[in-house]
């Protein structure tokens, strides 16, 4: 993975993450109850996790480590976005 490809792939993941989180917050805001703190927690931590994985990938010198951390990021964010983030947020805030 070249340096340009590394940035492009991470930017694409960020844009998808941003769109999904915006859609989730918009849907929650349109509901009767509004946006609960655990929803803010789940969306906020997803951006912190993306940034952390991006920095780890950026500091990695070898392409194999960059690809490995990229795949770990994809798996973690997929699991986080599909409910783990909200469940942890509910445990913290309720």
C-alpha positions in Angstrom: 0.0 0.0 0.0 1.6 3.2 -1.1 1.5 6.5 0.8 -1.2 8.0 -1.4 -3.3 4.8 -1.3 -3.0 4.7 2.5 -4.4 8.2 2.9 -7.2 7.6 0.2 -8.4 4.4 1.9 -8.5 5.9 5.3 -10.3 9.0 4.0 -12.9 6.8 2.3 -13.4 5.0 5.6 -13.7 8.3 7.4 -16.3 9.6 5.0 -18.4 6.4 5.3 -18.1 6.6 9.1 -19.1 10.2 9.0 -22.1 9.5 6.8 -23.3 6.6 8.9 -22.9 8.5 12.2 -24.7 11.5 10.7 -27.6 9.4 9.5 -27.8 7.7 12.9 -27.8 11.0 14.8 -30.3 12.5 12.4 -32.7 9.5 12.8 -32.4 9.7 16.6 -33.0 13.5 16.5 -36.1 13.0 14.5 -37.5 10.5 17.0 -39.7 11.4 19.9 -37.0 10.9 22.6 -34.2 12.9 21.0 -30.5 12.0 21.0 -29.5 10.2 24.2 -26.0 10.5 25.7 -25.1 6.9 24.8 -25.6 7.8 21.1 -23.2 10.7 21.4 -20.8 8.4 23.1 -20.9 5.7 20.4 -20.5 8.2 17.6 -17.7 10.1 19.4 -15.7 7.1 20.3 -16.0 5.8 16.7 -14.2 8.9 15.5 -11.6 8.6 18.3 -11.0 5.0 17.3 -10.6 5.9 13.6 -8.1 8.6 14.5 -6.2 6.3 16.8 -6.0 3.6 14.1 -5.0 6.2 11.5 -2.1 7.4 13.7 -1.0 3.8 14.3 -1.0 3.1 10.6 0.8 6.4 9.8 3.6 5.6 12.2 4.0 2.0 11.0 7.0 1.7 8.7 6.2 -1.5 6.9 3.4 -2.0 4.5 2.4 -5.3 6.1 1.7 -3.6 9.4 -0.2 -0.8 7.7 -2.5 -3.3 6.0 -2.9 -5.4 9.2 -3.9 -2.3 11.2 -6.2 -1.2 8.4 -8.0 -4.6 8.5 -8.2 -4.5 12.3 -9.7 -1.0 12.0 -12.3 -2.2 9.5 -13.3 -5.1 11.8 -13.4 -3.0 15.0 -15.4 -0.1 13.4 -17.8 -2.6 11.8 -18.5 -4.3 15.1 -18.6 -0.9 17.0 -21.1 0.7 14.5 -23.4 -2.3 14.5 -24.3 -2.1 18.1 -21.3 -2.6 20.4 -20.8 1.2 20.8 -24.4 1.7 21.8 -24.4 -1.2 24.2 -21.3 0.1 26.0 -22.8 3.6 26.0 -26.0 2.3 27.6 -24.0 0.4 30.3 -22.1 3.7 31.1 -24.9 6.2 30.9 -28.0 4.2 32.2 
